[in-house]
Amino acid sequence: MSEVILLGLIMLIVAACAFAPLGCAISVYSKVKDVKKSNAADSGDALPEDSILRRHFLTQLQSEIEATLFPRPSDSMLQRHYDALVAAEVENRLQLIGK
């Protein structure tokens, strides 16, 4: 019974952090703005054309996003949610770079 309560509390904390308007997302948004400014200063704003360079670029982007988040959970259900969160943030940053 205590495991269920503990899991519920952890899920509540994760949900509150993910959906809070001024919660954990503030640091992510400020870093996205910094990345956008640094990319605007560079000449290569777009995704690289070469497939290998594109793969390395996306891997680097994903590792930067994962560095700003909490550690990867060990539970399989939480891992799926974590992967979805990382994938959504990668898409957001790619849209920012594309504009």
ZIWO-V452150 format. One line per field, one symbol per residue. ss: DSSP state (~ for helix, > for strand, _ for the rest). A space follows every 50 residues. Layout:
ss->???
//
This chain:
ss->_~~~~~~~~~~~~~~~~~~_____~~~~~~~~~~~~~~~~~_________ ~~~~~~~~~~~~~~~~~~_______~~~~~~~~~~~~~~~~~~~~~~~_
//
